[in-house]
Amino acid sequence: MSRTIWTVIGVIAAVLIAWFIVDVVFSVLWFIVKLAIVGVVAVVVFFVLRALVRPSDDRRSIER
C-alpha cells in the first residue's frame, strides 16, 4: 500500500514539474517570436520615417 502512495505522489510531482518546464519553455519561445516581430516592424517603420523626413530636393533628384 505504501508503494502505491509513493507512486501516486511521484506521478503528481512529475506532472507538476513537467507543467512548469513546458510553461517556461513556451514563455521563452513566445518572447523570442515577439522580439523578432518587433524587430521586423521597427525596420519597416525606420525606413518609412526616413523616406518621409528626407528633404524634398533628394526626392526630386531620385524621381528624375
All heavy atoms as TSV, in Angstrom:
chain	resi	resn	atom	element	x	y	z
A	1	MET	N	N	0.818	-1.200	0.000
A	1	MET	CA	C	0.000	0.000	0.000
A	1	MET	C	C	0.858	1.258	0.000
A	1	MET	O	O	0.551	2.221	-0.672
A	1	MET	CB	C	-0.915	-0.037	1.225
A	1	MET	CG	C	-1.893	1.084	1.246
A	1	MET	SD	S	-3.089	0.842	-0.058
A	1	MET	CE	C	-4.402	1.793	0.526
A	2	SER	N	N	1.949	1.228	0.774
A	2	SER	CA	C	2.829	2.383	0.865
A	2	SER	C	C	3.484	2.685	-0.476
A	2	SER	O	O	3.688	3.842	-0.828
A	2	SER	CB	C	3.897	2.131	1.925
A	2	SER	OG	O	4.826	3.180	1.937
A	3	ARG	N	N	3.796	1.618	-1.208
A	3	ARG	CA	C	4.418	1.772	-2.518
A	3	ARG	C	C	3.474	2.486	-3.489
A	3	ARG	O	O	3.906	3.318	-4.290
A	3	ARG	CB	C	4.782	0.396	-3.039
A	3	ARG	CG	C	5.790	0.402	-4.109
A	3	ARG	CD	C	6.167	-1.020	-4.426
A	3	ARG	NE	N	7.598	-1.089	-4.563
A	3	ARG	CZ	C	8.242	-2.127	-5.008
A	3	ARG	NH1	N	7.588	-3.216	-5.303
A	3	ARG	NH2	N	9.535	-2.108	-5.134
A	4	THR	N	N	2.191	2.190	-3.430
A	4	THR	CA	C	1.196	2.809	-4.301
A	4	THR	C	C	1.077	4.303	-4.021
A	4	THR	O	O	0.975	5.116	-4.944
A	4	THR	CB	C	-0.178	2.131	-4.110
A	4	THR	OG1	O	-0.025	0.725	-4.303
A	4	THR	CG2	C	-1.190	2.660	-5.075
A	5	ILE	N	N	1.099	4.669	-2.757
A	5	ILE	CA	C	1.001	6.085	-2.392
A	5	ILE	C	C	2.204	6.850	-2.937
A	5	ILE	O	O	2.062	7.943	-3.503
A	5	ILE	CB	C	0.895	6.237	-0.861
A	5	ILE	CG1	C	-0.445	5.680	-0.388
A	5	ILE	CG2	C	1.042	7.691	-0.447
A	5	ILE	CD1	C	-0.586	5.614	1.118
A	6	TRP	N	N	3.407	6.285	-2.783
A	6	TRP	CA	C	4.596	6.958	-3.294
A	6	TRP	C	C	4.579	7.053	-4.820
A	6	TRP	O	O	5.056	8.029	-5.398
A	6	TRP	CB	C	5.869	6.257	-2.822
A	6	TRP	CG	C	6.173	6.606	-1.389
A	6	TRP	CD1	C	6.123	5.772	-0.323
A	6	TRP	CD2	C	6.534	7.889	-0.879
A	6	TRP	NE1	N	6.439	6.451	0.828
A	6	TRP	CE2	C	6.693	7.761	0.512
A	6	TRP	CE3	C	6.711	9.141	-1.446
A	6	TRP	CZ2	C	7.035	8.832	1.334
A	6	TRP	CZ3	C	7.074	10.215	-0.634
A	6	TRP	CH2	C	7.224	10.037	0.739
A	7	THR	N	N	4.007	6.042	-5.464
A	7	THR	CA	C	3.892	6.093	-6.922
A	7	THR	C	C	2.954	7.218	-7.343
A	7	THR	O	O	3.260	7.989	-8.264
A	7	THR	CB	C	3.370	4.740	-7.464
A	7	THR	OG1	O	4.280	3.718	-7.070
A	7	THR	CG2	C	3.258	4.764	-8.962
A	8	VAL	N	N	1.833	7.350	-6.675
A	8	VAL	CA	C	0.874	8.423	-6.992
A	8	VAL	C	C	1.507	9.781	-6.730
A	8	VAL	O	O	1.375	10.710	-7.547
A	8	VAL	CB	C	-0.425	8.239	-6.174
A	8	VAL	CG1	C	-1.327	9.458	-6.311
A	8	VAL	CG2	C	-1.154	6.981	-6.604
A	9	ILE	N	N	2.199	9.925	-5.609
A	9	ILE	CA	C	2.866	11.198	-5.294
A	9	ILE	C	C	3.942	11.500	-6.348
A	9	ILE	O	O	4.084	12.641	-6.797
A	9	ILE	CB	C	3.469	11.159	-3.873
A	9	ILE	CG1	C	2.339	11.151	-2.839
A	9	ILE	CG2	C	4.397	12.342	-3.641
A	9	ILE	CD1	C	2.801	10.952	-1.414
A	10	GLY	N	N	4.678	10.470	-6.767
A	10	GLY	CA	C	5.700	10.667	-7.800
A	10	GLY	C	C	5.105	11.092	-9.129
A	10	GLY	O	O	5.645	11.965	-9.814
A	11	VAL	N	N	3.980	10.500	-9.499
A	11	VAL	CA	C	3.317	10.873	-10.753
A	11	VAL	C	C	2.820	12.314	-10.685
A	11	VAL	O	O	2.993	13.097	-11.625
A	11	VAL	CB	C	2.154	9.899	-11.066
A	11	VAL	CG1	C	1.285	10.430	-12.184
A	11	VAL	CG2	C	2.697	8.527	-11.423
A	12	ILE	N	N	2.222	12.690	-9.580
A	12	ILE	CA	C	1.733	14.064	-9.411
A	12	ILE	C	C	2.894	15.051	-9.469
A	12	ILE	O	O	2.819	16.096	-10.128
A	12	ILE	CB	C	0.936	14.200	-8.099
A	12	ILE	CG1	C	-0.369	13.403	-8.206
A	12	ILE	CG2	C	0.647	15.659	-7.785
A	12	ILE	CD1	C	-1.135	13.288	-6.908
A	13	ALA	N	N	3.994	14.736	-8.782
A	13	ALA	CA	C	5.163	15.616	-8.802
A	13	ALA	C	C	5.735	15.724	-10.212
A	13	ALA	O	O	6.104	16.822	-10.659
A	13	ALA	CB	C	6.225	15.093	-7.836
A	14	ALA	N	N	5.785	14.609	-10.935
A	14	ALA	CA	C	6.315	14.633	-12.299
A	14	ALA	C	C	5.452	15.496	-13.211
A	14	ALA	O	O	5.965	16.274	-14.028
A	14	ALA	CB	C	6.404	13.214	-12.852
A	15	VAL	N	N	4.140	15.395	-13.069
A	15	VAL	CA	C	3.232	16.207	-13.886
A	15	VAL	C	C	3.394	17.685	-13.559
A	15	VAL	O	O	3.444	18.538	-14.456
A	15	VAL	CB	C	1.767	15.745	-13.695
A	15	VAL	CG1	C	0.794	16.736	-14.308
A	15	VAL	CG2	C	1.570	14.365	-14.299
A	16	LEU	N	N	3.492	18.026	-12.288
A	16	LEU	CA	C	3.658	19.432	-11.898
A	16	LEU	C	C	4.983	20.001	-12.406
A	16	LEU	O	O	5.031	21.139	-12.905
A	16	LEU	CB	C	3.562	19.569	-10.376
A	16	LEU	CG	C	2.183	19.324	-9.767
A	16	LEU	CD1	C	2.253	19.379	-8.242
A	16	LEU	CD2	C	1.186	20.333	-10.293
A	17	ILE	N	N	6.055	19.237	-12.281
A	17	ILE	CA	C	7.364	19.700	-12.761
A	17	ILE	C	C	7.344	19.850	-14.281
A	17	ILE	O	O	7.840	20.850	-14.823
A	17	ILE	CB	C	8.476	18.742	-12.294
A	17	ILE	CG1	C	8.638	18.838	-10.774
A	17	ILE	CG2	C	9.785	19.041	-13.004
A	17	ILE	CD1	C	9.526	17.761	-10.184
A	18	ALA	N	N	6.751	18.876	-14.977
A	18	ALA	CA	C	6.664	18.964	-16.439
A	18	ALA	C	C	5.830	20.171	-16.851
A	18	ALA	O	O	6.166	20.872	-17.813
A	18	ALA	CB	C	6.067	17.683	-16.999
A	19	TRP	N	N	4.743	20.434	-16.138
A	19	TRP	CA	C	3.883	21.587	-16.444
A	19	TRP	C	C	4.686	22.875	-16.325
A	19	TRP	O	O	4.606	23.754	-17.183
A	19	TRP	CB	C	2.693	21.600	-15.484
A	19	TRP	CG	C	1.641	22.593	-15.855
A	19	TRP	CD1	C	1.657	23.930	-15.644
A	19	TRP	CD2	C	0.414	22.312	-16.531
A	19	TRP	NE1	N	0.524	24.497	-16.129
A	19	TRP	CE2	C	-0.257	23.532	-16.679
A	19	TRP	CE3	C	-0.174	21.140	-17.000
A	19	TRP	CZ2	C	-1.491	23.618	-17.296
A	19	TRP	CZ3	C	-1.408	21.228	-17.605
A	19	TRP	CH2	C	-2.054	22.454	-17.750
A	20	PHE	N	N	5.473	23.001	-15.254
A	20	PHE	CA	C	6.287	24.193	-15.031
A	20	PHE	C	C	7.336	24.348	-16.133
A	20	PHE	O	O	7.521	25.442	-16.681
A	20	PHE	CB	C	6.968	24.109	-13.656
A	20	PHE	CG	C	7.925	25.222	-13.396
A	20	PHE	CD1	C	7.483	26.486	-13.085
A	20	PHE	CD2	C	9.305	24.998	-13.477
A	20	PHE	CE1	C	8.369	27.523	-12.854
A	20	PHE	CE2	C	10.199	26.027	-13.247
A	20	PHE	CZ	C	9.727	27.293	-12.933
A	21	ILE	N	N	8.012	23.264	-16.492
A	21	ILE	CA	C	9.058	23.325	-17.520
A	21	ILE	C	C	8.467	23.716	-18.869
A	21	ILE	O	O	9.010	24.574	-19.581
A	21	ILE	CB	C	9.815	21.988	-17.604
A	21	ILE	CG1	C	10.656	21.789	-16.341
A	21	ILE	CG2	C	10.686	21.922	-18.850
A	21	ILE	CD1	C	11.289	20.421	-16.221
A	22	VAL	N	N	7.337	23.111	-19.232
A	22	VAL	CA	C	6.701	23.433	-20.511
A	22	VAL	C	C	6.246	24.884	-20.518
A	22	VAL	O	O	6.393	25.588	-21.526
A	22	VAL	CB	C	5.518	22.472	-20.778
A	22	VAL	CG1	C	4.665	22.944	-21.935
A	22	VAL	CG2	C	6.044	21.073	-21.043
A	23	ASP	N	N	5.722	25.379	-19.411
A	23	ASP	CA	C	5.292	26.775	-19.320
A	23	ASP	C	C	6.472	27.722	-19.530
A	23	ASP	O	O	6.369	28.708	-20.263
A	23	ASP	CB	C	4.639	27.015	-17.960
A	23	ASP	CG	C	3.970	28.369	-17.865
A	23	ASP	OD1	O	3.288	28.752	-18.834
A	23	ASP	OD2	O	4.112	29.023	-16.811
A	24	VAL	N	N	7.591	27.426	-18.904
A	24	VAL	CA	C	8.786	28.265	-19.057
A	24	VAL	C	C	9.296	28.227	-20.497
A	24	VAL	O	O	9.620	29.272	-21.080
A	24	VAL	CB	C	9.887	27.819	-18.070
A	24	VAL	CG1	C	11.216	28.480	-18.396
A	24	VAL	CG2	C	9.481	28.128	-16.646
A	25	VAL	N	N	9.340	27.042	-21.093
A	25	VAL	CA	C	9.838	26.910	-22.471
A	25	VAL	C	C	8.951	27.696	-23.436
A	25	VAL	O	O	9.453	28.434	-24.299
A	25	VAL	CB	C	9.929	25.426	-22.881
A	25	VAL	CG1	C	10.147	25.282	-24.368
A	25	VAL	CG2	C	11.050	24.743	-22.115
A	26	PHE	N	N	7.621	27.561	-23.312
A	26	PHE	CA	C	6.735	28.295	-24.204
A	26	PHE	C	C	6.808	29.796	-23.967
A	26	PHE	O	O	6.690	30.588	-24.907
A	26	PHE	CB	C	5.295	27.800	-24.082
A	26	PHE	CG	C	5.024	26.581	-24.911
A	26	PHE	CD1	C	4.682	25.382	-24.329
A	26	PHE	CD2	C	5.125	26.637	-26.289
A	26	PHE	CE1	C	4.436	24.259	-25.090
A	26	PHE	CE2	C	4.887	25.523	-27.068
A	26	PHE	CZ	C	4.540	24.326	-26.473
A	27	SER	N	N	7.015	30.226	-22.742
A	27	SER	CA	C	7.169	31.654	-22.468
A	27	SER	C	C	8.416	32.203	-23.150
A	27	SER	O	O	8.387	33.281	-23.750
A	27	SER	CB	C	7.253	31.909	-20.963
A	27	SER	OG	O	6.045	31.570	-20.342
A	28	VAL	N	N	9.511	31.469	-23.068
A	28	VAL	CA	C	10.752	31.905	-23.705
A	28	VAL	C	C	10.606	31.923	-25.223
A	28	VAL	O	O	11.023	32.880	-25.892
A	28	VAL	CB	C	11.934	30.998	-23.277
A	28	VAL	CG1	C	13.170	31.266	-24.105
A	28	VAL	CG2	C	12.236	31.195	-21.797
A	29	LEU	N	N	9.986	30.881	-25.785
A	29	LEU	CA	C	9.784	30.842	-27.236
A	29	LEU	C	C	8.890	31.978	-27.703
A	29	LEU	O	O	9.166	32.614	-28.728
A	29	LEU	CB	C	9.182	29.499	-27.655
A	29	LEU	CG	C	10.119	28.303	-27.601
A	29	LEU	CD1	C	9.364	27.031	-27.928
A	29	LEU	CD2	C	11.286	28.484	-28.553
A	30	TRP	N	N	7.823	32.268	-26.980
A	30	TRP	CA	C	6.926	33.364	-27.352
A	30	TRP	C	C	7.671	34.696	-27.272
A	30	TRP	O	O	7.485	35.567	-28.115
A	30	TRP	CB	C	5.684	33.372	-26.471
A	30	TRP	CG	C	4.804	34.554	-26.723
A	30	TRP	CD1	C	4.426	35.497	-25.823
A	30	TRP	CD2	C	4.201	34.947	-27.969
A	30	TRP	NE1	N	3.642	36.439	-26.425
A	30	TRP	CE2	C	3.477	36.121	-27.747
A	30	TRP	CE3	C	4.225	34.406	-29.249
A	30	TRP	CZ2	C	2.781	36.776	-28.751
A	30	TRP	CZ3	C	3.528	35.059	-30.259
A	30	TRP	CH2	C	2.809	36.222	-30.016
A	31	PHE	N	N	8.527	34.863	-26.267
A	31	PHE	CA	C	9.308	36.098	-26.155
A	31	PHE	C	C	10.230	36.261	-27.356
A	31	PHE	O	O	10.345	37.354	-27.916
A	31	PHE	CB	C	10.131	36.085	-24.860
A	31	PHE	CG	C	11.007	37.289	-24.700
A	31	PHE	CD1	C	10.476	38.514	-24.355
A	31	PHE	CD2	C	12.380	37.201	-24.928
A	31	PHE	CE1	C	11.279	39.631	-24.211
A	31	PHE	CE2	C	13.191	38.307	-24.795
A	31	PHE	CZ	C	12.639	39.529	-24.434
A	32	ILE	N	N	10.864	35.182	-27.803
A	32	ILE	CA	C	11.762	35.252	-28.965
A	32	ILE	C	C	10.984	35.593	-30.229
A	32	ILE	O	O	11.419	36.433	-31.030
A	32	ILE	CB	C	12.536	33.924	-29.112
A	32	ILE	CG1	C	13.526	33.766	-27.958
A	32	ILE	CG2	C	13.263	33.852	-30.445
A	32	ILE	CD1	C	14.173	32.398	-27.864
A	33	VAL	N	N	9.814	34.985	-30.402
A	33	VAL	CA	C	8.986	35.282	-31.582
A	33	VAL	C	C	8.530	36.736	-31.542
A	33	VAL	O	O	8.577	37.440	-32.557
A	33	VAL	CB	C	7.773	34.326	-31.644
A	33	VAL	CG1	C	6.760	34.778	-32.676
A	33	VAL	CG2	C	8.238	32.908	-31.941
A	34	LYS	N	N	8.091	37.203	-30.386
A	34	LYS	CA	C	7.644	38.582	-30.255
A	34	LYS	C	C	8.806	39.549	-30.537
A	34	LYS	O	O	8.625	40.574	-31.201
A	34	LYS	CB	C	7.085	38.812	-28.854
A	34	LYS	CG	C	6.173	39.988	-28.792
A	34	LYS	CD	C	5.267	40.147	-27.592
A	34	LYS	CE	C	5.615	39.703	-26.264
A	34	LYS	NZ	N	4.689	40.160	-25.229
A	35	LEU	N	N	9.982	39.226	-30.067
A	35	LEU	CA	C	11.158	40.058	-30.310
A	35	LEU	C	C	11.474	40.132	-31.803
A	35	LEU	O	O	11.805	41.207	-32.318
A	35	LEU	CB	C	12.347	39.479	-29.535
A	35	LEU	CG	C	13.550	40.373	-29.293
A	35	LEU	CD1	C	13.147	41.582	-28.473
A	35	LEU	CD2	C	14.627	39.591	-28.563
A	36	ALA	N	N	11.363	39.022	-32.508
A	36	ALA	CA	C	11.607	39.012	-33.949
A	36	ALA	C	C	10.578	39.858	-34.683
A	36	ALA	O	O	10.928	40.622	-35.602
A	36	ALA	CB	C	11.589	37.575	-34.474
A	37	ILE	N	N	9.310	39.758	-34.299
A	37	ILE	CA	C	8.264	40.555	-34.943
A	37	ILE	C	C	8.499	42.040	-34.698
A	37	ILE	O	O	8.376	42.855	-35.624
A	37	ILE	CB	C	6.874	40.117	-34.435
A	37	ILE	CG1	C	6.562	38.703	-34.915
A	37	ILE	CG2	C	5.792	41.078	-34.895
A	37	ILE	CD1	C	5.336	38.093	-34.282
A	38	VAL	N	N	8.854	42.389	-33.487
A	38	VAL	CA	C	9.137	43.796	-33.163
A	38	VAL	C	C	10.324	44.294	-33.986
A	38	VAL	O	O	10.319	45.420	-34.482
A	38	VAL	CB	C	9.397	43.970	-31.652
A	38	VAL	CG1	C	9.996	45.333	-31.341
A	38	VAL	CG2	C	8.103	43.770	-30.883
A	39	GLY	N	N	11.331	43.477	-34.165
A	39	GLY	CA	C	12.490	43.875	-34.971
A	39	GLY	C	C	12.110	44.151	-36.418
A	39	GLY	O	O	12.533	45.160	-36.996
A	40	VAL	N	N	11.293	43.288	-37.008
A	40	VAL	CA	C	10.874	43.486	-38.401
A	40	VAL	C	C	10.043	44.761	-38.526
A	40	VAL	O	O	10.260	45.575	-39.437
A	40	VAL	CB	C	10.085	42.255	-38.899
A	40	VAL	CG1	C	9.412	42.539	-40.232
A	40	VAL	CG2	C	11.009	41.055	-39.013
A	41	VAL	N	N	9.098	44.952	-37.620
A	41	VAL	CA	C	8.259	46.151	-37.671
A	41	VAL	C	C	9.102	47.398	-37.456
A	41	VAL	O	O	8.894	48.425	-38.125
A	41	VAL	CB	C	7.117	46.056	-36.632
A	41	VAL	CG1	C	6.372	47.369	-36.514
A	41	VAL	CG2	C	6.168	44.934	-37.007
A	42	ALA	N	N	10.069	47.344	-36.575
A	42	ALA	CA	C	10.927	48.503	-36.320
A	42	ALA	C	C	11.732	48.875	-37.567
A	42	ALA	O	O	11.895	50.059	-37.881
A	42	ALA	CB	C	11.861	48.219	-35.153
A	43	VAL	N	N	12.228	47.890	-38.287
A	43	VAL	CA	C	12.984	48.176	-39.519
A	43	VAL	C	C	12.072	48.822	-40.556
A	43	VAL	O	O	12.449	49.808	-41.202
A	43	VAL	CB	C	13.631	46.883	-40.069
A	43	VAL	CG1	C	14.163	47.089	-41.470
A	43	VAL	CG2	C	14.739	46.420	-39.141
A	44	VAL	N	N	10.857	48.306	-40.714
A	44	VAL	CA	C	9.914	48.882	-41.678
A	44	VAL	C	C	9.575	50.314	-41.296
A	44	VAL	O	O	9.596	51.222	-42.141
A	44	VAL	CB	C	8.638	48.015	-41.773
A	44	VAL	CG1	C	7.558	48.719	-42.572
A	44	VAL	CG2	C	8.957	46.658	-42.381
A	45	VAL	N	N	9.274	50.555	-40.031
A	45	VAL	CA	C	8.946	51.910	-39.567
A	45	VAL	C	C	10.136	52.843	-39.764
A	45	VAL	O	O	9.974	54.000	-40.170
A	45	VAL	CB	C	8.491	51.879	-38.092
A	45	VAL	CG1	C	8.412	53.277	-37.510
A	45	VAL	CG2	C	7.158	51.165	-37.973
A	46	PHE	N	N	11.343	52.360	-39.504
A	46	PHE	CA	C	12.530	53.180	-39.687
A	46	PHE	C	C	12.660	53.665	-41.130
A	46	PHE	O	O	12.890	54.844	-41.386
A	46	PHE	CB	C	13.786	52.392	-39.290
A	46	PHE	CG	C	15.062	53.087	-39.635
A	46	PHE	CD1	C	15.516	54.158	-38.877
A	46	PHE	CD2	C	15.819	52.689	-40.727
A	46	PHE	CE1	C	16.692	54.803	-39.195
A	46	PHE	CE2	C	16.991	53.327	-41.053
A	46	PHE	CZ	C	17.429	54.393	-40.285
A	47	PHE	N	N	12.487	52.748	-42.094
A	47	PHE	CA	C	12.630	53.149	-43.491
A	47	PHE	C	C	11.484	54.038	-43.944
A	47	PHE	O	O	11.697	54.961	-44.744
A	47	PHE	CB	C	12.758	51.909	-44.392
A	47	PHE	CG	C	14.123	51.292	-44.328
A	47	PHE	CD1	C	14.306	50.031	-43.794
A	47	PHE	CD2	C	15.243	51.990	-44.779
A	47	PHE	CE1	C	15.571	49.458	-43.727
A	47	PHE	CE2	C	16.512	51.433	-44.718
A	47	PHE	CZ	C	16.675	50.165	-44.187
A	48	VAL	N	N	10.293	53.834	-43.436
A	48	VAL	CA	C	9.170	54.724	-43.772
A	48	VAL	C	C	9.431	56.116	-43.221
A	48	VAL	O	O	9.255	57.121	-43.933
A	48	VAL	CB	C	7.845	54.149	-43.238
A	48	VAL	CG1	C	6.733	55.175	-43.306
A	48	VAL	CG2	C	7.456	52.899	-43.998
A	49	LEU	N	N	9.855	56.206	-41.974
A	49	LEU	CA	C	10.156	57.518	-41.392
A	49	LEU	C	C	11.305	58.200	-42.122
A	49	LEU	O	O	11.278	59.416	-42.344
A	49	LEU	CB	C	10.485	57.372	-39.909
A	49	LEU	CG	C	9.311	57.047	-38.988
A	49	LEU	CD1	C	9.812	56.817	-37.567
A	49	LEU	CD2	C	8.287	58.155	-39.015
A	50	ARG	N	N	12.308	57.435	-42.492
A	50	ARG	CA	C	13.434	58.007	-43.216
A	50	ARG	C	C	12.995	58.560	-44.564
A	50	ARG	O	O	13.447	59.626	-44.984
A	50	ARG	CB	C	14.509	56.941	-43.400
A	50	ARG	CG	C	15.857	57.525	-43.755
A	50	ARG	CD	C	16.900	56.474	-43.667
A	50	ARG	NE	N	17.238	56.079	-45.033
A	50	ARG	CZ	C	18.143	55.192	-45.354
A	50	ARG	NH1	N	18.781	54.555	-44.407
A	50	ARG	NH2	N	18.410	54.922	-46.594
A	51	ALA	N	N	12.092	57.872	-45.230
A	51	ALA	CA	C	11.590	58.354	-46.517
A	51	ALA	C	C	10.735	59.604	-46.339
A	51	ALA	O	O	10.765	60.500	-47.184
A	51	ALA	CB	C	10.777	57.251	-47.195
A	52	LEU	N	N	9.999	59.695	-45.254
A	52	LEU	CA	C	9.135	60.855	-45.023
A	52	LEU	C	C	9.919	62.089	-44.599
A	52	LEU	O	O	9.536	63.213	-44.911
A	52	LEU	CB	C	8.088	60.525	-43.949
A	52	LEU	CG	C	7.025	59.505	-44.345
A	52	LEU	CD1	C	6.137	59.197	-43.152
A	52	LEU	CD2	C	6.196	60.020	-45.508
A	53	VAL	N	N	11.026	61.889	-43.898
A	53	VAL	CA	C	11.792	63.010	-43.354
A	53	VAL	C	C	12.811	63.537	-44.364
A	53	VAL	O	O	13.269	64.669	-44.235
A	53	VAL	CB	C	12.488	62.576	-42.039
A	53	VAL	CG1	C	13.415	63.645	-41.500
A	53	VAL	CG2	C	11.439	62.224	-40.997
A	54	ARG	N	N	13.116	62.767	-45.378
A	54	ARG	CA	C	14.108	63.173	-46.377
A	54	ARG	C	C	13.717	64.519	-46.984
A	54	ARG	O	O	12.555	64.733	-47.310
A	54	ARG	CB	C	14.183	62.109	-47.463
A	54	ARG	CG	C	15.338	62.311	-48.392
A	54	ARG	CD	C	15.421	61.267	-49.458
A	54	ARG	NE	N	15.021	59.945	-48.976
A	54	ARG	CZ	C	14.598	58.982	-49.766
A	54	ARG	NH1	N	14.499	59.173	-51.057
A	54	ARG	NH2	N	14.264	57.821	-49.284
A	55	PRO	N	N	14.663	65.427	-47.166
A	55	PRO	CA	C	14.365	66.735	-47.781
A	55	PRO	C	C	13.781	66.560	-49.184
A	55	PRO	O	O	14.065	65.594	-49.873
A	55	PRO	CB	C	15.721	67.432	-47.846
A	55	PRO	CG	C	16.577	66.725	-46.868
A	55	PRO	CD	C	16.058	65.335	-46.770
A	56	SER	N	N	12.988	67.545	-49.599
A	56	SER	CA	C	12.299	67.445	-50.886
A	56	SER	C	C	13.285	67.458	-52.056
A	56	SER	O	O	12.993	66.908	-53.116
A	56	SER	CB	C	11.285	68.570	-51.029
A	56	SER	OG	O	11.932	69.819	-50.949
A	57	ASP	N	N	14.460	68.089	-51.928
A	57	ASP	CA	C	15.455	68.094	-53.007
A	57	ASP	C	C	15.919	66.684	-53.324
A	57	ASP	O	O	16.081	66.328	-54.487
A	57	ASP	CB	C	16.675	68.954	-52.629
A	57	ASP	CG	C	16.324	70.435	-52.562
A	57	ASP	OD1	O	15.278	70.807	-53.150
A	57	ASP	OD2	O	17.083	71.177	-51.941
A	58	ASP	N	N	16.116	65.883	-52.293
A	58	ASP	CA	C	16.540	64.500	-52.508
A	58	ASP	C	C	15.464	63.707	-53.237
A	58	ASP	O	O	15.742	62.889	-54.097
A	58	ASP	CB	C	16.859	63.812	-51.174
A	58	ASP	CG	C	18.150	64.328	-50.546
A	58	ASP	OD1	O	18.895	65.015	-51.282
A	58	ASP	OD2	O	18.387	64.040	-49.373
A	59	ARG	N	N	14.218	63.992	-52.913
A	59	ARG	CA	C	13.118	63.270	-53.573
A	59	ARG	C	C	13.075	63.615	-55.052
A	59	ARG	O	O	12.867	62.748	-55.890
A	59	ARG	CB	C	11.779	63.639	-52.925
A	59	ARG	CG	C	11.580	62.992	-51.592
A	59	ARG	CD	C	10.155	63.193	-51.111
A	59	ARG	NE	N	10.157	63.064	-49.652
A	59	ARG	CZ	C	9.385	63.741	-48.851
A	59	ARG	NH1	N	8.532	64.599	-49.323
A	59	ARG	NH2	N	9.461	63.549	-47.555
A	60	ARG	N	N	13.278	64.893	-55.376
A	60	ARG	CA	C	13.216	65.305	-56.783
A	60	ARG	C	C	14.365	64.702	-57.590
A	60	ARG	O	O	14.190	64.298	-58.717
A	60	ARG	CB	C	13.246	66.831	-56.897
A	60	ARG	CG	C	11.847	67.412	-56.823
A	60	ARG	CD	C	11.864	68.850	-57.202
A	60	ARG	NE	N	11.448	69.556	-55.987
A	60	ARG	CZ	C	11.990	70.653	-55.537
A	60	ARG	NH1	N	12.967	71.232	-56.184
A	60	ARG	NH2	N	11.568	71.214	-54.445
A	61	SER	N	N	15.556	64.633	-56.980
A	61	SER	CA	C	16.696	64.073	-57.713
A	61	SER	C	C	16.512	62.583	-57.954
A	61	SER	O	O	16.973	62.066	-58.962
A	61	SER	CB	C	17.996	64.337	-56.960
A	61	SER	OG	O	17.988	63.642	-55.741
A	62	ILE	N	N	15.826	61.905	-57.085
A	62	ILE	CA	C	15.585	60.480	-57.267
A	62	ILE	C	C	14.509	60.270	-58.346
A	62	ILE	O	O	14.590	59.362	-59.156
A	62	ILE	CB	C	15.149	59.819	-55.939
A	62	ILE	CG1	C	16.332	59.798	-54.989
A	62	ILE	CG2	C	14.610	58.426	-56.148
A	62	ILE	CD1	C	15.993	59.302	-53.602
A	63	GLU	N	N	13.492	61.150	-58.378
A	63	GLU	CA	C	12.402	60.993	-59.328
A	63	GLU	C	C	12.844	61.257	-60.764
A	63	GLU	O	O	12.208	60.801	-61.696
A	63	GLU	CB	C	11.232	61.919	-58.942
A	63	GLU	CG	C	10.557	61.480	-57.655
A	63	GLU	CD	C	9.523	62.476	-57.196
A	63	GLU	OE1	O	9.357	63.513	-57.853
A	63	GLU	OE2	O	8.881	62.219	-56.166
A	64	ARG	N	N	13.883	62.029	-60.989
A	64	ARG	CA	C	14.322	62.362	-62.357
A	64	ARG	C	C	14.898	61.211	-63.072
A	64	ARG	O	O	15.286	60.276	-62.989
A	64	ARG	CB	C	15.347	63.482	-62.304
A	64	ARG	CG	C	14.728	64.787	-61.904
A	64	ARG	CD	C	15.781	65.843	-61.943
A	64	ARG	NE	N	15.236	67.028	-61.297
A	64	ARG	CZ	C	15.928	68.095	-61.051
A	64	ARG	NH1	N	17.190	68.161	-61.385
A	64	ARG	NH2	N	15.406	69.118	-60.476
